[in-house]
Each structure stands twice: as structure tokens, then as C-alpha cells.
Amino acid sequence: MHVLTIIALALIAIILFGLIIFLHELGHFITAKLFKVRVNEFAIGMGPTLLKFQKGETQYSLKLLPIGGYCAMEGEDEASNDNRAFGNKPVWQRMIIIVAGAMMNIIFGIILMFTLMVQKDTFVTTQIGAFTENSAIEAAGIQVGDTFSRIDGYKIYTDRDLTFALGIANPDSVDIEVERDGKTLLFPDTKLNTLPEQVNGKKIVQLDFKVFGVDKSAGLVLSRSVKETFSMVRMVIETLKGMLTGRFGLNEMAGPIGTAQVITQAAGQGLQQSFGSAVNNIVLIIILITVNLGVVNLLPIPALDGGRFLFLLVELIIRKPVPQKYEGAIHTIGFVLLMGFTVFIAASDIYKIVTGVTI
């Protein structure tokens, strides 16, 4: 029974991961059709074709490798005389089509988050309700009833923001802002308590306070679903900024292989409680993945949606398109580098799984 349960959870994870890719490409597809752009092929996966069928002007394909997909539009990468070609549409319409994939990923994240939020009876706030014994937060002068506003400049909207900000903070010196009686108070260079154990040689902040909870309501479920999802968006952005500045290392990244391992571990931990808990753990990770995909795709990197959007922005400003031979060459170089980076991350994932250590 245990083996069957693991298989069932693995299938759920695979289906959800495939759904992330499908919805991303569906965002491009729907908006392309909305603006009457000819779509030549809609494909899920990469590599050899497993099955395909033609419906109208579009071929629908399922590929062998579940690592991506594409919505191939007429005139997207080459000149075309077809008045329904992507390149012949107004630049504002092309911008919407390009960002629609990422927006679908974010919307999917909100929907999945709703399925988690609706199960709760109460919601955690960011207002302090009590302190534990020998609390460093209390010793700094923070009081019961204060609401966290910023941690080291990171704006706090939800408890997820709070735990993330404290998780990446240097516990020896943290700037904490709180709201008290309508005023903002700053407690600079606060030294926080830490747990006895460390992770990769890093101290872990000990949460020596408790926060108030509020009862569930329909409006709260909806608002928290949106807020929690955008908290994850901000987490992804902050993590990317940390990687660019050297705060986080490349060894802290995970590709599809590492992600699969994380999903398996989360499912295993959830199974210790119940099958439902295992599913919820998987859903939470899938939310992070779909949000991650949405954010990363909007980065101004050649071959990604953000890179294409940047060229459209240039076109909007200078009122003429960048010559396709130049844009195409830049996207090709970007694609090659992106594939090389993907291989590196996959190798890193395998190395970490086999050896149990980080690169």
C-alpha cells in the first residue's frame, strides 16, 4: 500500500508539473488567438514527438521530454507576409502575448494557493501576541500588539514574508521595523536568538515570539490566496537578487532533478501525517515552481519571454523593430547559454543526490 501511495503522489506531482508548462503555453496561445495571430504548433515537452494531431490551422503535439513547451506562431522568428503573423501585429498586442504565459503561471499559483487557504480555520497575522522566555525580540523593546513592518528593509505583508525575511537575515544584526499605534518604530542592529544547530554553517534564527490569529472568512480566504502567492513572487525575486549579489550561491539552486527530489521528500514528510498532508506539501512546492517559472521567464534574458519583451519595448520606443537577423542571433546565443546552464544545474542536482554534498 505504501508503494502504491508513493506512486500516486509521484503521478500527482508529474501531472501538476505538466500542467504548469501547459498553462504557460496556453497563456500565449489564448492571447494569440484573441489577437487573431496564426498559431502553427502548440507543443508540450521537447525532443521527439510522441503524438500529434491537426485541428484547423494548428498542430498539437506531445513531446518526449517534459522540460518545456512552445507555442509556435507565424512570423514570430522570421519575416512573413501573412497579415495574421505575429510580427505584423501592433507592438502592444505582441507584448500582451509574450507576458501572458507568465501571467497564467501566477494565476495558477493563486488558484492552487486558494485550495490550501480554504482548508484553514484560522490565519496567522504578523502582529505579536506573546513572547517566549528570554525573547531577544522582546529584549530589544518590541511589545505585544506591535505589527512587523520591515525586516532589514524587506517589507512584511504576510507571515510568509516574515519567516522568509528572518530566515535570510544575519541574526547577529537585524534591523526591525514595527507599527505601533499608527507610528513606525525602528529597532536597528538587533541581535536575535538562534537555534543550536546550523545549516551549511549558517546560524538559524529562533522564533521567540508568537503572533495573533484571525478566524477564516470568505473574503479573507480570497485575499490571503493572492497575498501568499505574491509573497512567493517576492521571495523568488529576492532570491534572484541575492544570487546576482553573491548572497546566495549557485549550489542553492535546483533544476528539474533536484525539484523532483524535493517533491519526493515533501511527500514523504507529509505521509507521516496523512495522504492529504502529503498532497498539500506537493501543492505548496508546485506553487513555488509555477511562480518561479513565471518570474524567471520575465527576466530580460535572450531566448526567454522577458528578453523578447525587451526587444518589443525597444521597438515601442524607437518606433521600428530591431532587425530580425540581430534579434534572432541574440536569442540563439541566449538559448545556447541557457541550455548550458540547464545542463550545469542538472549535473549539480545529480552530484548532490549521489554524494549528499553541495558543489
C-alpha positions in Angstrom: 0.0 0.0 0.0 2.9 2.3 0.9 4.4 1.8 -2.6 1.1 2.5 -4.3 0.7 5.6 -2.3 4.2 6.9 -3.3 3.4 6.1 -7.0 0.1 8.0 -6.7 1.9 11.0 -5.2 4.5 10.9 -7.9 1.8 10.8 -10.6 0.1 13.9 -8.9 3.5 15.7 -9.0 4.1 14.8 -12.7 0.6 15.9 -13.7 0.9 19.2 -11.8 4.3 19.9 -13.3 3.0 19.2 -16.8 0.0 21.4 -16.0 2.4 24.3 -15.2 4.0 24.0 -18.6 0.7 23.6 -20.4 -0.9 26.6 -18.7 2.2 28.8 -19.5 1.9 28.0 -23.2 -1.8 28.2 -23.1 -1.5 31.8 -22.0 0.5 32.6 -25.2 -2.0 30.5 -27.2 -5.2 32.2 -25.9 -3.9 35.7 -26.3 -2.5 34.9 -29.8 -5.9 33.6 -30.9 -7.6 36.6 -29.2 -5.5 38.9 -31.4 -6.0 36.7 -34.5 -2.4 35.5 -34.7 -1.8 32.3 -36.7 -0.5 29.5 -34.4 1.3 26.8 -36.4 2.0 24.4 -33.5 1.2 24.1 -29.8 3.6 21.6 -28.2 4.1 20.3 -24.6 7.5 18.9 -24.0 10.7 18.9 -26.0 12.5 16.5 -28.2 11.0 13.6 -30.3 7.2 13.7 -30.9 5.1 11.1 -29.1 1.8 12.0 -30.6 0.3 14.8 -32.7 -2.9 15.8 -34.4 -4.0 18.7 -36.6 -7.1 20.8 -35.8 -7.7 23.7 -38.1 -4.5 25.6 -38.7 -2.7 24.4 -35.6 -0.8 21.2 -35.0 -1.0 19.9 -31.4 2.0 17.9 -30.2 3.2 16.0 -27.1 6.9 15.6 -26.9 9.1 13.0 -25.1 11.0 15.2 -22.7 8.7 17.0 -20.1 11.1 20.0 -19.7 9.2 22.7 -21.6 6.9 23.5 -24.4 6.2 26.1 -27.1 3.5 28.0 -28.9 4.9 28.5 -32.4 3.3 31.5 -34.1 3.6 32.5 -37.7 6.2 35.3 -38.2 7.5 35.0 -34.6 11.1 34.4 -35.6 11.1 35.2 -39.2 9.6 37.7 -41.7 6.1 36.7 -43.0 3.7 38.4 -45.5 0.7 36.8 -43.7 -1.3 39.6 -42.1 -2.0 37.3 -39.2 1.7 36.8 -38.5 2.9 37.7 -35.0 5.5 40.2 -36.4 2.8 42.1 -38.3 0.6 42.7 -35.2 0.7 46.0 -33.2 3.6 46.0 -30.7 1.2 46.3 -27.7 -0.6 43.1 -28.8 2.7 41.3 -29.1 3.7 42.5 -25.6 0.5 41.1 -24.1 1.0 37.7 -25.9 4.6 37.5 -24.6 3.8 38.2 -21.0 0.6 36.1 -21.0 2.4 32.8 -20.3 4.0 34.1 -17.1 0.7 35.7 -16.0 -1.0 32.3 -16.4 1.6 30.8 -14.1 0.9 33.4 -11.5 -2.9 32.9 -11.8 -2.4 29.2 -11.5 -0.4 29.8 -8.3 -3.2 31.8 -6.8 -5.7 29.1 -7.7 -3.6 26.4 -6.0 -2.9 28.6 -3.0 -6.7 29.0 -2.7 -7.0 25.2 -2.4 -4.6 25.4 0.6 -6.1 28.5 2.2 -9.7 27.2 2.1 -8.7 24.3 4.3 -7.6 26.6 7.2 -9.8 27.5 10.1 -7.6 30.4 11.2 -5.0 32.6 9.6 -1.7 33.8 11.1 -1.1 37.5 11.2 2.1 39.5 11.6 1.0 41.1 14.9 2.9 39.9 18.0 0.6 38.2 20.5 3.2 36.9 23.0 6.9 36.2 23.7 8.7 33.1 24.7 11.0 33.1 27.7 14.3 35.1 27.2 13.0 36.5 23.9 15.6 38.6 22.1 12.8 40.4 20.2 11.2 41.5 23.5 14.6 42.5 25.0 15.1 44.8 22.0 12.0 46.8 23.1 9.3 45.4 20.8 6.0 44.9 22.5 2.9 42.7 22.4 0.5 44.3 19.8 3.3 45.5 17.6 3.0 44.6 13.9 6.1 43.7 11.9 6.6 46.2 9.1 10.1 45.5 7.7 13.0 43.2 8.4 16.3 44.5 7.0 14.2 46.7 4.6 12.2 43.8 3.4 8.5 44.8 3.5 6.3 42.4 5.6 2.8 41.8 4.3 2.2 38.2 5.4 3.6 35.6 7.9 5.4 34.0 4.9 7.2 37.3 4.3 8.2 37.4 8.0 9.6 33.9 8.1 11.5 34.4 4.8 13.0 37.7 5.9 14.1 36.3 9.3 15.4 33.1 7.5 17.8 35.1 5.3 18.7 37.7 7.9 22.0 37.8 9.8 20.9 37.0 13.3 23.8 39.0 14.8 22.5 42.3 13.4 18.9 42.7 12.1 17.0 46.0 11.5 13.4 45.5 12.6 10.6 48.0 11.9 7.2 47.7 13.6 3.9 49.6 13.6 2.7 50.7 17.0 -0.3 53.0 17.5 0.0 54.3 13.9 3.7 55.0 14.2 6.6 53.2 12.6 9.4 52.3 15.1 12.9 51.1 14.1 15.0 48.8 16.2 18.4 48.7 14.5 21.2 46.1 14.9 19.0 43.7 16.9 20.8 40.5 17.9 18.4 37.5 17.6 18.4 34.2 19.3 19.5 31.2 17.2 18.9 27.5 17.2 21.6 25.2 18.5 22.1 23.5 15.1 23.3 25.2 11.9 22.6 24.6 8.2 25.6 24.6 5.9 27.5 26.5 8.6 24.8 29.2 8.9 23.0 30.3 12.0 19.3 29.8 12.0 17.1 32.4 13.7 14.9 31.1 16.5 11.4 32.4 16.5 11.0 33.5 20.1 7.6 35.1 19.8 4.0 34.2 18.8 1.6 36.1 16.6 -2.1 36.6 16.7 -4.5 34.6 14.5 -7.8 35.6 12.9 -10.8 33.5 12.0 -11.5 32.4 8.5 -13.9 34.2 6.3 -14.7 34.0 2.5 -13.1 37.4 1.9 -10.0 36.5 3.9 -9.5 33.2 2.0 -9.5 35.1 -1.3 -7.3 38.0 -0.1 -4.8 35.6 1.6 -4.6 33.4 -1.5 -3.5 36.4 -3.6 -1.2 37.8 -0.9 0.5 34.5 -0.1 1.1 33.9 -3.9 2.7 37.3 -4.3 4.8 36.7 -1.2 6.2 33.8 -3.1 6.8 36.1 -6.2 8.8 38.4 -3.9 10.7 35.5 -2.5 11.8 34.4 -5.9 12.8 37.9 -6.9 14.7 38.4 -3.7 16.5 35.1 -4.1 17.5 36.0 -7.7 18.8 39.4 -6.4 20.7 37.5 -3.8 22.3 35.3 -6.4 23.4 38.3 -8.5 24.9 40.0 -5.5 26.6 36.8 -4.2 24.4 36.5 -1.1 23.2 33.1 -2.3 25.4 30.6 -4.2 24.6 28.6 -7.4 24.7 25.5 -5.3 21.5 26.6 -3.7 19.6 26.3 -7.0 17.8 23.2 -8.1 16.7 22.1 -11.6 14.1 19.6 -12.5 16.0 16.7 -11.0 16.6 18.5 -7.7 13.0 19.6 -7.7 11.7 16.1 -8.1 13.8 15.1 -5.1 12.4 17.9 -3.1 8.8 16.9 -4.1 9.5 13.3 -3.1 10.9 14.4 0.3 8.0 16.7 0.9 5.6 14.0 0.1 7.4 11.5 2.4 7.2 14.0 5.3 3.5 14.6 4.6 2.8 10.9 4.6 3.9 10.7 8.2 0.8 12.7 9.0 -1.7 11.8 6.2 -2.1 11.4 2.5 -3.8 14.8 2.4 -0.8 16.4 4.1 1.5 14.9 1.5 -0.7 16.3 -1.3 -0.7 19.7 0.3 3.1 19.6 0.6 3.4 18.8 -3.1 0.9 21.6 -4.0 2.9 24.1 -2.0 6.1 23.2 -3.9 4.2 23.3 -7.2 3.0 26.8 -6.3 6.6 27.8 -5.8 7.6 26.2 -9.1 4.9 27.9 -11.1 5.6 31.3 -9.6 9.3 30.7 -10.2 8.7 29.9 -13.8 6.5 33.0 -14.2 9.1 35.3 -12.7 12.2 33.8 -14.3 10.5 33.9 -17.8 10.0 37.6 -17.4 13.7 38.3 -16.8 15.3 40.3 -19.7 17.4 37.3 -20.8 17.6 36.4 -24.5 15.5 33.4 -25.5 13.2 33.9 -22.6 9.9 35.8 -22.7 11.4 38.7 -20.8 14.2 39.0 -23.5 11.6 39.1 -26.3 9.6 41.7 -24.3 12.7 43.9 -24.0 13.1 43.9 -27.8 9.4 44.9 -28.1 9.9 47.7 -25.6 12.8 49.0 -27.7 10.6 48.8 -30.8 7.9 50.7 -28.9 10.4 53.5 -28.0 12.3 53.8 -31.3 9.1 53.1 -33.4 10.6 50.5 -35.5 11.5 46.8 -34.9 15.0 45.6 -34.3 16.2 43.8 -37.4 15.3 40.1 -37.0 18.7 38.9 -38.0 20.2 40.7 -35.0 17.4 39.8 -32.6 17.5 36.2 -33.8 21.2 35.9 -33.3 21.0 37.2 -29.8 18.2 34.8 -28.9 20.1 31.9 -30.4 23.2 32.8 -28.3 20.9 33.2 -25.2 19.3 29.8 -25.9 22.7 28.0 -26.1 23.9 29.6 -22.9 20.5 28.8 -21.2 20.8 25.1 -22.3 24.4 25.0 -21.0 23.2 26.5 -17.7 20.4 23.9 -17.5 22.9 21.1 -18.0 25.1 22.5 -15.3 22.2 22.7 -12.8 21.1 19.1 -13.8 24.7 17.9 -13.2 24.7 19.7 -9.9 21.4 18.1 -8.8 22.8 14.6 -9.7 26.1 15.3 -7.9 24.2 16.4 -4.7 21.9 13.4 -4.8 24.7 10.9 -5.3 27.2 12.4 -2.9 24.9 14.1 -0.4 27.1 17.2 -0.5 26.9 20.5 -2.4 29.2 21.8 -5.1 
